[in-house]
Amino acid sequence: MSFGIGENLVNVAPRKLGGKEVGPLAFGCWRLVGDDVADATQRIETALDNGLTLIDNADVYGLDWGGQAFGESETLLGKVLAADKTLRDRMVLASKGGIIPGIPYVASADYLNAAVDASLTRLQTEHIDLYQIHRPDMFAHPAETAAALDALVQAGKIGMVGISNYTQAQEDALRQFLKAPLVSLQSEYSLAALTMLRDGSLDRCMANDTAFLAWSPLAGGKLISGDGLPSVLMAKIDELAAREDTDRASIALAFVLAHPSAPIAIIGSQNPARIEAAAQALSVSLTHKDVYALIEAAEGVPLP
């Protein structure tokens, strides 16, 4: 009797995000910077053509990874959307606000109203499908943050509300005052960052019907290079990659997609070939034995 333990856990079905559906892989715009609209358009088109229909941006993107200015990534994406107006209808557009370098976190009503208006201008759109608080502002009352978000939904400027990098207590406090559904949680999750698996966050997403968006599912490329990670983990990834006739990235992404909370893995690569190759993860098969072996290798101790 197999008890289903040999079945493939990798969930490749479309993900529910509030009232919308998106692919299990998403495209992250952290490194979408510069002023080359044609190049940026190729990246966006490649993502959409390969099922990465959630496009995730943030107003602060542009102050790192070679960018020069706050809002640079939103501005470049806005130019892409203005140049080809058909692209907007093919995507679920997400952005974030709440980080101002030097302060660093703000989620007051005045800030959120101004930040959303500025993002809409840069993105050259009238509506952001999913707006997320990028980092919790511990000195803004959640009632004020919630009221501002609800007003922005009512005004039609944002469609859905999400949070990013929130603790469970911070999420609960916001939910207490928020009238609009809280549809998503975005946090780091990978074989190199298993906190969400261990602290109950993924279980809460299932209980609350909340979409989980995993940022850095490849640990900033470390799960490809192996830099700073246990050799036994990389050996196990290589073993599974050989078995599945694929690469390290696909195994690492498949692990994220295997959790029953149906995570959405946000791909950060800006290389069209790598964006296209990420879809190989959807063909990987991982069983119970495989995922637990990966966890043991990542944590360096046998599971109890």
Secondary structure, DSSP 4 states (H G I P E B T S, - for coil): --TTTTS-----SPEEETTEEE-SEEEE-TT--SS-HHHHHHHHHHHHHTT--EEE--TTTTSSTT--STTHHHHHHHHHHHH-TTTGGGSEEEEEE-B-TTS-B---HHHHHHHHHHHHHHHT-S-EEEEEESS--TTS-HHHHHHHHHHHHHTTSEEEEEEES--HHHHHHHHHH--S-EEEEEEE-BTTB-HHHHSSHHHHHHHHT-EEEEE-TTGGGHHHH-TTS-HHHHHHHHHHHHHHT--HHHHHHHHHHTSTT--EEEE----HHHHHHHGGGGG----HHHHHHHHHHHHTS---
